[in-house]
Amino acid sequence: MNVAPVLAPGSIYWHLPVLIVVVSLVYSATRYDHWGNILKEAARWGLRMLIFLCAIALIQFVLTFFI
């Protein structure tokens, strides 16, 4: 399996961590007013999103062997 195209400099996957951080911060900022609460909820929400995306990637990876 060739991993080089996925980690290429122009790959969209380099933007994924930034996107997760930004989305979780914006989502948390719409729910809370104080920075402490915003950062705590953003960390929780970002972790949940990361686990969800990794689970989807793992399912797709496993399915590539059966399809």
LOTIZA-664595 format. One record per residue (C-alpha): residue number from 1; residue in three letters; x, y, z. Coordinates in Angstrom, 3 decimals, always signed. Example, Ala and Ser with C-alpha at 12.3 -4.5 7.8 and 13.67 -1.06 7.14 Angstrom:
# residues 2
REC  pos  code        px        py        pz
REC    1   ALA   +12.300    -4.500    +7.800
REC    2   SER   +13.670    -1.060    +7.140
This chain:
# residues 67
REC  pos  code        px        py        pz
REC    1   MET    +0.000    +0.000    +0.000
REC    2   ASN    +1.410    +3.366    -1.013
REC    3   VAL    +0.951    +5.997    +1.710
REC    4   ALA    +2.868    +8.742    -0.096
REC    5   PRO    -0.136   +10.321    -1.909
REC    6   VAL    -2.055   +10.652    +1.364
REC    7   LEU    +0.827   +12.468    +3.068
REC    8   ALA    +1.747   +14.583    +0.041
REC    9   PRO    +2.277   +18.317    +0.705
REC   10   GLY    -0.885   +19.273    -1.193
REC   11   SER    -3.087   +16.637    +0.428
REC   12   ILE    -6.342   +17.729    +2.054
REC   13   TYR    -5.642   +15.490    +5.037
REC   14   TRP    -3.161   +18.026    +6.439
REC   15   HIS    -6.121   +20.360    +7.040
REC   16   LEU    -8.097   +17.826    +9.090
REC   17   PRO    -6.535   +18.591   +12.530
REC   18   VAL    -7.012   +22.326   +12.007
REC   19   LEU   -10.587   +21.768   +10.904
REC   20   ILE   -11.360   +19.646   +13.972
REC   21   VAL    -9.941   +22.307   +16.311
REC   22   VAL   -11.767   +25.182   +14.621
REC   23   VAL   -15.121   +23.409   +14.415
REC   24   SER   -14.978   +22.262   +18.039
REC   25   LEU   -14.025   +25.763   +19.246
REC   26   VAL   -16.803   +27.445   +17.280
REC   27   TYR   -19.367   +24.881   +18.390
REC   28   SER   -18.343   +25.261   +22.039
REC   29   ALA   -18.303   +29.053   +21.816
REC   30   THR   -21.940   +29.026   +20.731
REC   31   ARG   -22.841   +27.119   +23.913
REC   32   TYR   -20.721   +28.829   +26.603
REC   33   ASP   -19.555   +32.357   +27.477
REC   34   HIS   -16.386   +31.837   +29.542
REC   35   TRP   -13.091   +30.734   +27.977
REC   36   GLY   -12.517   +27.994   +30.528
REC   37   ASN   -15.828   +26.346   +29.702
REC   38   ILE   -15.311   +26.877   +25.964
REC   39   LEU   -11.882   +25.221   +25.955
REC   40   LYS   -13.007   +22.323   +28.145
REC   41   GLU   -16.043   +21.581   +25.980
REC   42   ALA   -14.006   +22.078   +22.783
REC   43   ALA   -11.501   +19.474   +23.963
REC   44   ARG   -14.302   +17.006   +24.730
REC   45   TRP   -16.104   +17.659   +21.487
REC   46   GLY   -12.905   +17.521   +19.433
REC   47   LEU   -11.982   +14.188   +21.017
REC   48   ARG   -15.419   +12.764   +20.218
REC   49   MET   -15.153   +13.975   +16.622
REC   50   LEU   -11.657   +12.501   +16.282
REC   51   ILE   -12.810    +9.122   +17.624
REC   52   PHE   -15.791    +9.164   +15.270
REC   53   LEU   -13.639    +9.983   +12.226
REC   54   CYS   -11.064    +7.339   +13.166
REC   55   ALA   -13.825    +4.754   +13.539
REC   56   ILE   -15.124    +5.588   +10.066
REC   57   ALA   -11.604    +5.367    +8.625
REC   58   LEU   -11.043    +2.013   +10.337
REC   59   ILE   -14.331    +0.624    +9.003
REC   60   GLN   -13.443    +1.754    +5.496
REC   61   PHE    -9.969    +0.260    +5.812
REC   62   VAL   -11.389    -3.090    +6.909
REC   63   LEU   -13.997    -3.018    +4.144
REC   64   THR   -11.298    -2.582    +1.496
REC   65   PHE   -10.167    -6.135    +2.214
REC   66   PHE   -13.632    -7.601    +1.625
REC   67   ILE   -14.762    -5.596    -1.395
